[in-house]
């Protein structure tokens, strides 16, 4: 049994009759609590970079700094501003996704070029993240010939969901680690997109909560690599709109796999000989 919050009203008619009205307001209260949490989280996420920015502005205004030092400060300020920009961007994306209905089918989106773009972005991100250590990630993508398929949906959304999962794999896997992106077709016509990493892995107690807005296991690690804590919430929404559920399996210290299976009716294989161009 779960605890329930009831709103109870008793009406007396004066002739001895009474009317008792009770309403289950559990979900109403839960929604209200979630909204409050969300506003508190957003405020906190915006306040932190803003405080840093204001601090730097004041320093620049009051202290006579050497040119080098001034440049370093401006660089740090740009970093904080970019962080706020990503946060606002993700918030807008999330509210747009939550507010708009499921797309009927979208358009047939060729998978090969979409994954190609994900791969280019992934290599650039991996280079950036691992520049200091000098040791790159091993990134594996399916060859174009294995993904001559169209997915019904909204291309930009699919691209952002896939890229998000891949960038998480890179950001939470130490340099030199292994990241494999796969596309597996099943006998019933459905197919699974998966991103497997050899990274830090996730404790089972966190797995179920990762798609909550702002839920992060290691706040500082997430911030360090430019995370907003909204990525997986967005991914979950996008996948749901495309008929797929996000599935997470992970072993702490060994790595994680994030996957989504698309139903057959959302997929269309290319005819033999069609190059997809
Ligand atoms: P963030 O912007 O913090 O990365 P996400 O919503 O994308 O936000 O992810 C939420 C949290 O899930 C991350 O902060 C991180 O703790 C965890 N996480 C996501 N992907 C991975 C992964 N591949 N390996 C380990 N932990 C991950």
Boltz pocket constraint, residues with backbone or C-beta under 6 A from the ligand:
constraints:
  - pocket:
      binder: B
      contacts: [[A, 164], [A, 165], [A, 168], [A, 169], [A, 170], [A, 172], [A, 197], [A, 199], [A, 200], [A, 201], [A, 202], [A, 210], [A, 211], [A, 212], [A, 215], [A, 216], [A, 217], [A, 218], [A, 222], [A, 223], [A, 226], [A, 227], [A, 228], [A, 229], [A, 230], [A, 231], [A, 232], [A, 233], [A, 256]]
      max_distance: 6.0
